[in-house]
Amino acid sequence: MESFDTLVGKSSQIHGRMTVHDSIRIDGKIFGNLEPADDHTCSIAVGPTGVVTGNIHCHRAYIAGTVLGNIFAKELIVLSDSAVVRGDISSDSFNIASGAVVDGTMLQANRKVRDPQHSRVGQTNLFIESNSQDRSTQ
């Protein structure tokens, strides 16, 4: 489990752009963009009571609350069953729980596009082989 060196409490509200050096957990409200300081690798967590109105740029994002903006994570985005994102999400990897809401597009960065024709041919051949084996045993 990741630990967070900065906490924005439930009763806190912050207005303006924030730069994050290491990690932050938000249980209150942020009105503004969150982004890493310089070339730092940062993790951002939005707790179940947290609300971010702005874009999030980070290495890893853990969302259990609400984000009204886009999320750009280099490594990972985790959305719990209580997460609500009204914006686009982009990362190398996703972990999305059943019940999470994403009202936007999802883009998996750095992923090679597979040839759909190649995939279908392989699936069709398996189906034909399976059926021909079934008939030969009858």
C-alpha positions in Angstrom: 0.0 0.0 0.0 1.3 3.4 -0.9 1.7 6.1 1.8 1.0 9.8 1.2 3.0 12.6 2.5 0.4 15.3 2.0 -3.3 15.2 3.1 -6.1 17.6 2.2 -8.7 17.0 4.9 -12.5 16.7 4.4 -13.2 20.2 5.6 -10.4 21.8 3.4 -10.9 23.6 0.1 -7.9 24.7 -2.1 -8.3 27.0 -5.0 -5.5 27.2 -7.6 -2.9 25.0 -9.4 -1.0 22.6 -7.1 2.4 21.0 -7.8 3.0 17.7 -6.1 6.6 16.6 -5.2 5.8 13.1 -4.0 2.2 12.1 -3.1 -1.0 13.6 -2.0 -4.3 12.3 -0.7 -7.4 14.5 -1.2 -10.4 14.0 1.1 -11.5 17.7 0.7 -12.0 19.8 -2.4 -9.5 21.1 -4.9 -10.4 23.7 -7.5 -7.5 23.7 -10.0 -5.1 21.4 -11.8 -2.7 18.9 -10.0 0.6 18.2 -11.6 4.1 16.9 -10.6 6.7 19.4 -9.6 9.6 19.4 -12.2 10.4 15.8 -13.1 9.2 14.3 -9.8 7.2 11.0 -9.9 4.0 11.7 -8.0 1.0 9.7 -6.8 -2.4 11.3 -6.3 -5.3 9.8 -4.4 -8.8 11.2 -4.3 -10.6 9.6 -1.3 -14.3 8.8 -1.2 -15.2 12.3 0.1 -12.7 14.1 -2.2 -13.6 16.2 -5.2 -11.1 17.6 -7.8 -12.4 20.1 -10.3 -9.5 20.3 -12.7 -7.0 18.1 -14.5 -4.7 15.6 -12.8 -1.3 14.9 -14.2 0.7 12.2 -12.3 2.5 8.9 -12.4 -0.2 7.0 -10.5 -3.8 8.0 -9.7 -6.0 6.3 -7.2 -9.6 7.6 -7.4 -12.4 6.7 -4.9 -14.1 10.1 -5.1 -15.0 12.6 -7.8 -12.9 14.1 -10.5 -14.4 16.8 -12.8 -11.6 16.9 -15.3 -9.1 14.7 -17.2 -6.7 12.3 -15.6 -3.3 11.7 -17.3 -1.2 9.1 -15.4 2.0 7.7 -16.9 1.9 4.3 -15.1 -1.5 3.5 -13.6 -5.1 4.7 -12.9 -7.1 2.8 -10.3 -10.8 3.6 -10.0 -12.7 2.1 -7.1 -16.4 1.2 -7.1 -17.2 4.7 -5.7 -15.2 6.7 -8.3 -16.9 9.2 -10.6 -14.8 10.8 -13.4 -16.4 13.3 -15.7 -13.5 13.6 -18.2 -11.0 11.6 -20.2 -8.6 9.2 -18.7 -5.2 8.2 -20.2 -2.6 5.8 -18.8 -0.4 2.7 -19.6 -2.5 0.6 -17.3 -6.0 0.7 -15.7 -7.7 -1.1 -12.8 -11.4 -0.2 -12.9 -13.8 -1.7 -10.3 -17.4 -2.6 -11.1 -19.5 0.4 -10.2 -17.0 3.1 -11.2 -18.3 5.8 -13.5 -16.3 7.3 -16.4 -18.1 9.9 -18.5 -15.4 10.4 -21.1 -13.0 8.5 -23.2 -10.3 6.0 -22.1 -6.9 5.9 -23.9 -4.3 3.3 -23.1 -1.0 5.0 -23.9 1.9 3.2 -25.4 -0.2 0.2 -26.5 0.4 -1.5 -29.9 -2.7 -1.7 -32.0 -3.6 -5.2 -32.9 -4.7 -6.1 -36.4 -8.4 -7.0 -36.0 -8.4 -9.2 -39.1 -5.5 -11.3 -37.6 -7.4 -11.8 -34.3 -10.6 -12.8 -36.1 -8.9 -15.4 -38.3 -7.4 -17.1 -35.3 -10.7 -17.2 -33.5 -12.6 -18.5 -36.5 -10.0 -21.2 -37.1 -10.4 -22.4 -33.5 -14.2 -22.5 -33.9 -14.0 -24.5 -37.1 -11.5 -26.9 -35.7 -13.6 -27.4 -32.6 -16.7 -28.1 -34.6 -15.0 -30.5 -37.0 -13.7 -32.5 -34.0 -17.2 -32.6 -32.5 -18.6 -34.0 -35.7 -16.0 -36.7 -36.1 -16.8 -38.2 -32.7 -20.5 -38.5 -33.5 
